Amino acid sequence: ASCQWNVWVPRDISAMTNSCVVISCTFMYPSGIRPYRGIHGIWYFGQPYPQLFPPVVFKTRTDVVHESYKGRTKLLGDLHQRNCTLLINNIGTEHSGRYYFRADLGGANMYTFPDFAELKVLDQPNIDVPEEIVSDENLELTCYAPDNCPDMTPEIQWMYTDYLPDPEFSSDYLEESNTAVLSSTLTFTPRPMHNGQLLGCRVYYPNTTLVYERLISLDIKYAPRSVWVNVSSEVMEGSSVMLHCEVDSNPPPRISWMFGDQELLWDTASNVSLSLDDVTPAQEGIYTCVGDNGYGLMNTSLYLAVKYPPREPVVNDSMTVQEGNSLALHCSTQGSPAPTLTWLKDGELVGTITAEELSVLEILEITPQGDGQYRCLAENEHGRASSSLNITVEYAPVLLEESKCTVVREGVQCVCMATGNPEPIIEFYLPDLNVTINETDGRYNFYTHTDGHTSTGMIKLREKGERVDNGPAVNVHCSISNMYGRESVHLELQQEKKYMMAVIVGTIGGVAVIAFIIAAVRYVGHNNKKENGNPRQDVVLENPALYYSAVKKDKQNLRKKVLKTELLGSKFNSILEETTV
C-alpha cells in the first residue's frame, strides 16, 4: 500500500546565509489508515533511514533535534491537514543538503518519503554569465536572489556599471515548485576595453544588516585590435637586430613573423620577438607580424634596411676597338645607401658622377687618345670599391715629325718613326735604285725598334750621291703599314748642326779664316796627287769644307790646328769627328 504514500516538496530550493527558508510540504497517506493518537512528523537531514540515525531537523513528539538545528526550526504546516511545511531560521552553509519528511500515524503506520527537498544555502548571489562573451555582441548578465523567507524580501543592485556603454536593467520574479527567485538582468554591448573590468551584484534585505555581494571579471573575447612592432630601422651588415611584436587580443593570438611568404617564427602568446644575427643584405625587406586568435586577424609590417659598403663593381671586359668606333662602358654595383659611381681614365675623371647602381660611360668615335685603363669607382658612406678594364684602340699608322734624313759622318742617315696599333711595319724604298730595304745589308745598315705603339726604322747610306746644288741628292721614301692602312712618305734631308761650320766672325776675321782653310785644302790635295798618281773619288757631302775623310793621317794634325782658331777674342772649337777610310 506504499503506493498511496506521497509527498510534495520542492526539489531544489535556495536561501541566503543568516536568512530563513520555508520548505513547503504536503503529503498523503492511504485512506484506509486511521491515525492513532494523532499524526506526527519528523524531518531528517541527509538521508531518510532512521536506522542510520540521520540528524533530526524537527520532531513533533519531542524537542530533541540535532544541535545544529536547536532553536532554528518550526513546523508551519498542520499535519492533520496533511501540510508538513518547515521553517528554518538563521541558516548557514552547513545546512545545505537534502531534507526528508517522515509521517507517523501511530503504531506501525510510519513512512519516510523517498522524495526530498535539496536546500542550497548561498553566501553570495548567483550571476548567470554566458560561457562566451564576445566583443561588440549584445550581452545579458542576470543576478539571482532567492525569495523563500516570508519575513524578508530581497532587493538587487548592480555595481560598477558607470563605465558601461548604455547599460539597461530589467527585473523578474519567478515562482516555480513552491520556490521563488528574484532576478535582475543587465544588458549592454561590451567592447575590448571592458575586458578584465569588474562587475558586481549586491543583494540586500531592507531593514536588516544582511548584504551579499558577488564580483565577476569580464572575460571579453575580441579579435586582435592592435599589432605593435618596432619602427622601421637601419642596421649594418653583420650586426644583430631584435624585432618585437606585441598583439592586443583575447584570447592571446598565434603570433607569426613573416618575411615575404616565409614564416620565420611563431608562438601563442601576447608578444613574440624575432632575433636576427649576422644580418646580410639578403635579409633586407619587409617583415610582417601576424596575429590570429580565431576571432580575427591583424598584421603590421616594418622595413629593415641593411647598410653595407659598395660591392666590387661589375664592368665590361677589357676590349680592343678600332679608331672611330663608338662604345658604351657599363658599371653596376650594389650598396646601401646607393653608391656614387665615378669613371676614371688613367686616374683622371671622365664622364659624370652618378648616384645610381648603374653608370654608362659613352665614348663616341674613339681616338687613339682613348686608349688606356678605365676604372669605375663606387663609394658610399660605408666604404668604396672599384673595378678596371683596359681599352686598346687600334688605328692606322701615323708618321711622326721626327722622320727625316740627316747628313752624318758615314754619309746620310735616314730615320722613319711612326705610331699605330698594331705597331707599324717600316720599310725604306730607294726609287733611284728601285730597292726596298727591310733588312740589314752591307750597304744600308737597316735597323728597326718598337716601343709600345711606336716603331722606329733607320738606314745609313754609305755611298755618295750625285751633287745637286752643292749637296748630295737624297731620294729616300719611308713606307709605314699595319692592318688598317699603308702610307709612303718622301723623307726630307736636314743638316745636323755638328757638321755645319757655324762661324760667326767679323768681316776681316771671317775672310781670313776662310782663305786660310782653302789654302790648306789645296796643299793637302796637291800632296795627295803626288803620292797616288791618280785622283781619288770621294763621297761628296753637302759642305766640302767639312769633309776630310781622304786626307792622310800624317796631315790630320795640321787640320786640327787649323780648326782651332781663335776668332775675335773668343775660342771657337769645332769638334769634328774624323772618318777613316
C-alpha positions in Angstrom: 0.0 0.0 0.0 3.1 2.2 -0.1 2.0 3.4 -3.4 -0.6 5.5 -1.6 2.0 7.3 0.4 3.0 10.5 -1.4 4.8 13.8 -0.6 5.3 17.0 -2.5 8.3 19.1 -1.7 10.4 21.5 -3.9 13.2 19.5 -5.4 15.6 22.5 -5.2 15.3 25.5 -3.0 17.9 28.1 -2.0 18.3 30.7 0.7 20.9 33.3 1.7 23.0 32.7 4.8 21.7 34.1 8.0 18.3 34.4 6.5 15.4 31.9 6.7 13.9 29.4 4.3 10.4 27.8 4.1 10.3 24.3 2.6 6.7 23.8 1.6 5.4 20.3 2.1 2.2 18.3 1.6 1.7 14.6 2.0 -0.9 11.8 1.6 -1.3 8.5 3.2 -3.6 5.5 2.5 -7.2 6.2 3.0 -7.7 3.0 5.0 -5.4 4.1 7.8 -6.9 5.7 10.8 -4.3 7.9 12.7 -3.8 6.5 16.2 -3.3 9.2 18.8 -2.9 11.9 16.1 -0.5 12.5 13.3 3.2 13.2 14.0 6.0 14.0 11.7 9.8 14.1 11.6 12.2 16.0 9.3 15.6 14.3 8.7 18.7 15.8 7.2 20.9 13.9 4.8 19.2 10.5 4.5 15.7 9.0 5.1 16.6 5.9 7.0 16.0 6.2 10.8 18.0 3.1 11.5 21.1 5.1 10.2 20.4 7.8 12.7 20.3 10.8 10.4 20.3 14.2 12.1 16.8 15.2 13.2 15.8 18.6 12.0 12.4 18.8 13.6 10.2 16.3 15.6 6.7 16.9 16.7 6.7 14.4 19.6 9.7 15.9 21.3 12.0 18.9 21.1 15.0 16.6 20.7 16.8 17.7 17.5 20.3 17.8 16.2 22.3 20.5 17.9 22.8 22.4 14.7 19.1 22.9 14.4 18.2 23.7 18.0 16.0 26.8 18.2 16.0 27.2 14.4 13.3 25.0 13.1 9.5 25.3 13.2 6.7 23.4 11.6 4.4 25.9 9.8 2.0 23.3 8.4 -0.9 21.4 10.1 -0.1 17.7 9.9 -3.8 16.9 10.2 -4.3 19.0 7.1 -1.5 17.0 5.6 0.7 20.1 5.5 4.3 19.4 6.6 5.8 22.8 5.7 9.1 23.5 7.6 10.7 26.8 8.6 14.4 27.0 9.2 15.8 30.3 10.6 19.3 31.7 10.7 20.6 29.1 8.3 24.2 28.6 7.5 26.1 26.9 4.7 26.4 23.8 6.8 22.6 23.4 6.4 22.9 22.8 2.7 21.7 19.3 1.7 18.7 17.0 1.4 15.7 17.1 3.7 13.4 14.1 4.1 9.9 14.0 5.8 8.7 11.0 7.8 5.0 10.7 8.6 4.0 8.9 11.9 0.3 8.0 12.1 0.8 5.7 15.1 1.5 2.1 15.6 3.1 0.6 12.6 1.8 3.3 10.2 5.0 5.2 9.8 6.5 6.1 6.4 9.6 8.0 5.3 9.1 9.6 1.9 11.9 9.0 -0.5 11.3 12.3 -2.2 13.5 15.1 -0.8 14.0 18.8 -1.0 17.6 19.9 -1.6 18.5 23.2 0.0 21.4 25.4 -1.2 22.5 28.0 1.3 24.3 30.8 -0.5 26.8 33.3 0.9 26.7 35.4 -2.3 24.2 35.8 -5.1 24.4 33.8 -8.3 25.2 35.7 -11.6 24.4 33.9 -14.8 27.3 34.6 -17.1 27.3 33.3 -20.7 30.0 30.8 -21.4 31.5 33.1 -24.0 31.4 36.9 -24.1 32.3 38.4 -27.5 33.2 42.0 -28.1 30.6 44.1 -29.9 27.9 41.5 -29.4 24.9 42.1 -27.1 25.4 40.7 -23.6 22.9 39.8 -20.8 24.0 39.2 -17.3 21.4 38.0 -14.7 21.8 38.1 -10.9 19.5 35.9 -8.8 18.4 36.3 -5.2 16.1 33.6 -3.5 12.9 34.8 -2.0 11.9 31.9 0.2 11.9 33.7 3.6 8.4 35.1 4.3 9.7 37.7 6.7 12.3 39.3 4.4 12.1 40.3 0.7 15.5 40.8 -1.1 16.4 43.6 -3.4 19.1 43.5 -6.1 21.6 46.2 -7.2 24.3 46.2 -9.9 27.7 47.5 -9.0 30.5 49.2 -11.1 28.3 49.9 -14.1 29.2 53.5 -14.6 31.8 52.8 -17.3 29.5 50.6 -19.4 28.1 51.9 -22.7 24.3 52.5 -22.4 23.5 49.7 -19.8 19.9 48.6 -19.4 18.4 47.0 -16.3 15.3 44.7 -16.0 13.8 42.7 -13.1 11.8 39.5 -13.0 10.2 37.3 -10.4 9.9 33.6 -10.9 7.9 31.2 -8.8 8.1 27.5 -9.5 7.6 24.4 -7.4 6.8 26.4 -4.3 10.1 28.4 -4.6 10.6 32.0 -5.6 13.6 33.7 -7.2 14.1 37.4 -7.8 16.3 38.3 -10.7 17.8 41.4 -12.3 19.2 41.4 -15.8 21.9 43.8 -17.0 22.1 44.3 -20.8 24.9 46.1 -22.7 27.4 45.8 -25.6 30.9 45.1 -24.4 34.0 46.5 -26.0 37.6 45.2 -25.9 38.3 48.0 -23.4 35.9 46.3 -21.0 37.9 43.1 -20.9 39.0 42.4 -17.3 36.7 45.0 -15.8 34.8 44.2 -12.6 31.1 44.0 -12.4 29.2 43.3 -9.2 25.7 42.2 -8.0 24.5 43.2 -4.5 21.6 41.5 -2.7 20.3 43.1 0.5 17.3 42.8 2.7 15.8 46.2 3.7 15.7 47.0 7.3 18.4 44.4 8.0 22.1 44.3 8.0 22.2 41.4 5.6 24.1 42.3 2.5 25.5 39.9 -0.1 27.8 40.7 -3.0 29.4 38.9 -5.9 32.1 40.3 -8.2 33.0 39.0 -11.6 35.7 39.9 -14.1 34.6 40.3 -17.6 36.4 37.9 -20.0 35.6 39.5 -23.3 36.8 37.8 -26.4 37.9 40.1 -29.2 39.9 39.9 -32.3 43.4 41.5 -32.4 42.8 45.2 -32.3 46.4 46.3 -32.4 49.7 44.8 -33.5 52.8 46.8 -32.4 56.2 46.3 -33.9 59.5 48.1 -33.9 59.6 51.1 -36.2 61.4 50.5 -39.5 65.1 50.6 -38.8 68.6 50.5 -40.4 71.3 48.1 -39.3 74.8 47.5 -40.5 75.7 44.3 -42.4 77.0 41.7 -40.0 75.2 43.2 -36.9 72.3 41.7 -34.9 68.8 43.1 -34.5 65.7 42.1 -32.4 62.3 42.6 -33.9 59.5 42.8 -31.3 55.8 42.2 -31.9 53.0 42.7 -29.4 49.4 41.9 -30.1 46.3 43.1 -28.1 43.7 40.4 -28.3 41.7 38.0 -26.2 42.4 35.1 -26.1 46.2 35.5 -26.8 46.8 35.0 -30.5 49.1 32.9 -32.6 51.8 35.3 -33.5 53.9 34.6 -36.5 56.8 36.6 -38.1 56.8 36.5 -41.8 59.4 37.5 -44.3 57.7 37.5 -47.7 55.9 34.2 -47.8 58.3 32.6 -45.4 57.3 32.0 -41.8 60.3 32.6 -39.6 58.9 32.1 -36.1 55.5 31.6 -34.4 54.2 31.2 -30.8 50.9 31.5 -29.0 51.5 34.5 -26.7 50.8 38.1 -26.4 54.3 39.1 -27.7 57.0 37.4 -29.7 60.5 38.6 -30.6 62.5 37.6 -33.6 66.2 37.7 -33.4 68.3 38.2 -36.5 72.1 37.6 -36.1 74.9 38.4 -38.6 72.5 40.3 -40.9 73.1 40.2 -44.6 71.8 42.4 -47.4 69.6 39.4 -48.4 67.7 39.9 -45.2 66.7 43.5 -46.1 63.0 43.9 -46.7 59.5 43.9 -45.2 58.9 41.9 -42.0 55.3 41.3 -41.1 53.9 40.3 -37.7 50.6 38.5 -38.0 48.3 37.9 -35.0 45.3 35.4 -35.3 43.3 34.2 -32.3 40.3 32.7 -34.0 38.1 35.8 -33.6 40.0 37.8 -36.2 43.4 38.5 -37.8 45.6 41.6 -37.9 49.1 42.3 -39.1 51.6 45.1 -39.1 54.9 45.4 -41.1 58.2 47.1 -40.8 61.0 47.6 -43.2 64.5 46.5 -42.2 67.2 48.3 -44.2 70.7 46.7 -44.2 73.5 49.1 -44.8 76.7 47.9 -46.4 79.7 49.3 -48.4 79.6 49.0 -52.2 80.3 45.6 -53.7 83.0 45.3 -56.3 81.6 46.9 -59.4 80.9 44.7 -62.5 82.3 46.3 -65.6 82.9 45.3 -69.3 85.7 43.0 -70.1 88.8 44.6 -71.5 88.4 45.2 -75.2 90.1 46.2 -78.4 88.3 48.6 -80.7 89.2 50.4 -83.9 89.6 54.1 -84.1 86.4 55.9 -84.9 84.1 53.3 -83.3 81.7 54.2 -80.5 81.3 52.2 -77.4 79.5 52.2 -74.0 81.1 51.1 -70.8 78.8 49.8 -68.1 79.4 49.8 -64.4 77.0 48.2 -61.9 77.3 47.6 -58.2 75.2 47.2 -55.1 75.5 49.1 -51.8 73.3 50.7 -49.2 72.8 53.6 -49.4 73.1 53.6 -53.1 76.7 54.4 -54.0 78.0 57.1 -56.3 79.7 55.8 -59.4 82.7 57.6 -60.9 84.6 56.8 -64.1 88.3 57.5 -64.2 90.7 57.1 -67.1 94.3 56.7 -66.1 93.4 58.4 -62.8 91.6 61.4 -64.4 87.9 62.0 -64.1 85.9 61.2 -67.2 82.1 61.4 -67.7 79.8 62.4 -64.9 79.3 61.2 -61.3 76.1 59.3 -60.9 74.3 58.3 -57.7 72.7 55.1 -59.1 73.6 51.4 -59.1 74.3 51.6 -62.9 76.5 54.0 -64.7 77.1 54.0 -68.5 80.1 55.9 -70.0 79.6 56.5 -73.7 82.6 57.1 -75.9 81.8 58.4 -79.3 84.2 57.9 -82.3 87.1 56.9 -80.1 90.5 58.2 -80.9 93.9 56.8 -80.1 94.0 59.1 -77.1 91.1 57.0 -75.7 93.5 54.0 -75.2 94.2 53.3 -71.6 92.8 51.9 -68.3 89.2 52.8 -67.3 88.3 52.4 -63.6 84.8 52.6 -62.1 84.9 53.8 -58.5 81.9 53.1 -56.3 81.6 55.0 -53.0 79.2 55.4 -50.1 79.4 56.4 -46.5 80.4 52.9 -45.5 83.3 52.3 -47.9 84.5 52.1 -51.5 85.3 49.6 -54.2 86.5 49.7 -57.8 87.0 47.6 -60.9 89.0 48.4 -64.0 89.2 47.4 -67.7 91.6 48.3 -70.5 90.6 49.7 -73.8 93.0 49.2 -76.6 92.5 51.4 -79.6 93.8 50.1 -83.0 94.4 52.6 -85.7 96.3 53.1 -89.0 99.9 54.2 -88.9 100.7 57.9 -88.4 104.1 59.3 -89.4 105.9 61.3 -86.7 107.7 64.6 -87.4 111.0 63.1 -86.2 111.1 61.2 -89.5 114.0 62.7 -91.7 117.3 62.1 -93.4 120.4 63.7 -91.9 124.0 64.1 -93.0 126.3 62.2 -90.8 130.0 61.3 -91.0 129.4 58.0 -92.8 127.1 59.5 -95.3 123.4 60.0 -94.9 121.3 58.6 -92.1 117.5 58.3 -92.6 115.1 57.8 -89.7 111.5 56.9 -90.0 109.2 57.0 -86.9 105.5 56.1 -86.9 102.8 55.2 -84.4 100.0 52.9 -84.9 98.2 49.9 -83.4 99.2 47.2 -84.2 102.7 48.5 -84.3 103.6 49.8 -87.9 105.9 47.8 -90.1 108.6 50.2 -91.5 110.3 49.8 -94.9 112.5 52.2 -96.9 112.4 52.5 -100.6 115.1 54.0 -102.8 113.3 54.8 -106.1 116.6 55.7 -107.9 117.8 52.2 -107.3 114.4 50.6 -107.2 115.4 49.0 -103.9 113.2 48.2 -100.9 115.1 48.0 -97.6 113.6 46.0 -94.8 116.6 44.1 -93.5 120.2 44.8 -92.8 122.7 44.6 -95.6 126.2 45.7 -96.1 125.2 49.0 -97.7 122.4 50.3 -95.6 122.7 49.1 -92.0 118.9 48.7 -91.7 117.8 49.0 -88.0 114.3 48.8 -86.5 112.9 49.2 -83.0 109.5 49.1 -81.4 108.5 50.9 -78.2 104.8 50.5 -77.3 102.8 51.6 -80.3 105.8 53.5 -81.8 108.1 51.9 -84.4 111.4 53.4 -85.5 113.3 52.4 -88.6 116.8 53.7 -89.6 119.2 53.2 -92.5 122.6 54.7 -93.3 123.6 55.4 -96.9 127.3 54.9 -97.2 127.7 55.7 -100.9 127.9 59.2 -102.2 125.1 60.7 -104.0 125.2 62.9 -107.0 125.8 66.6 -106.3 122.8 68.7 -106.6 123.0 72.4 -105.8 126.3 71.8 -103.9 124.8 68.9 -101.9 124.2 65.2 -102.3 121.0 64.1 -103.9 118.9 62.1 -101.3 115.8 60.3 -102.6 114.5 58.1 -99.8 110.9 57.0 -99.2 109.6 55.6 -95.9 106.7 53.1 -96.0 104.6 52.6 -92.9 101.8 50.0 -92.7 99.7 47.8 -90.5 96.3 46.0 -90.9 94.5 49.3 -91.0 96.5 51.2 -93.6 99.7 52.0 -95.5 101.4 55.2 -96.2 104.6 56.1 -98.1 106.4 59.4 -97.5 109.4 61.1 -99.0 111.9 61.9 -96.3 113.4 65.4 -96.4 117.1 66.0 -95.9 118.2 68.0 -92.9 121.7 69.1 -91.8 123.0 68.2 -88.4 124.5 71.1 -86.6 127.7 69.3 -85.7 128.6 69.0 -89.4 127.8 72.7 -90.2 130.6 75.3 -89.9 128.7 77.9 -87.8 131.5 80.5 -87.7 130.4 84.0 -86.5 133.2 86.4 -87.4 133.6 89.9 -88.3 134.2 90.9 -91.9 138.0 90.8 -91.7 138.4 87.8 -89.5 135.9 85.8 -91.4 137.6 86.3 -94.8 140.9 85.5 -93.3 139.8 82.2 -91.8 138.1 81.0 -95.0 141.1 81.9 -97.0 143.4 80.0 -94.7 141.3 76.9 -94.8 141.1 76.9 -98.7 144.9 77.2 -98.8 145.3 74.3 -96.5 142.9 72.1 -98.5 144.8 72.9 -101.7 148.0 72.0 -100.1 146.8 68.6 -98.9 145.2 67.9 -102.3 148.4 68.6 -104.1 150.5 66.3 -101.9 147.9 63.6 -102.3 148.1 63.6 -106.1 151.8 63.3 -106.0 151.7 60.2 -103.8 149.0 58.3 -105.5 149.4 59.3 -109.1 145.6 59.2 -109.7 142.9 61.4 -108.4 140.7 59.8 -105.6 137.0 59.9 -105.9 135.5 60.6 -102.5 131.9 60.6 -101.3 130.6 64.1 -101.9 128.9 65.8 -99.0 126.8 68.9 -99.0 129.7 71.1 -97.5 133.1 70.2 -98.9 134.9 72.2 -96.3 133.9 69.7 -93.7 134.8 66.5 -95.5 138.3 65.3 -94.8 137.9 61.6 -95.0 140.6 61.3 -97.7 143.3 63.2 -96.0 146.1 61.0 -94.9 146.8 60.5 -91.3 150.1 62.5 -91.5 148.1 65.6 -92.4 145.5 65.2 -89.7 147.4 67.2 -87.1 147.6 70.2 -89.4 143.8 70.0 -89.9 143.2 70.1 -86.2 145.4 73.1 -85.7 143.7 75.0 -88.5 140.3 74.4 -87.0 141.4 75.5 -83.5 141.3 79.2 -84.4 140.6 82.0 -82.0 138.1 84.4 -83.6 137.7 87.9 -82.2 139.0 87.0 -78.8 136.6 84.0 -78.4 137.8 80.5 -78.8 135.8 78.6 -81.5 136.3 74.9 -81.0 134.7 72.8 -83.6 134.7 69.2 -82.7 134.9 67.3 -85.9 134.8 63.6 -85.9 137.0 62.0 -88.5 136.1 59.3 -90.9 138.6 56.6 -91.5 138.8 55.2 -94.9 
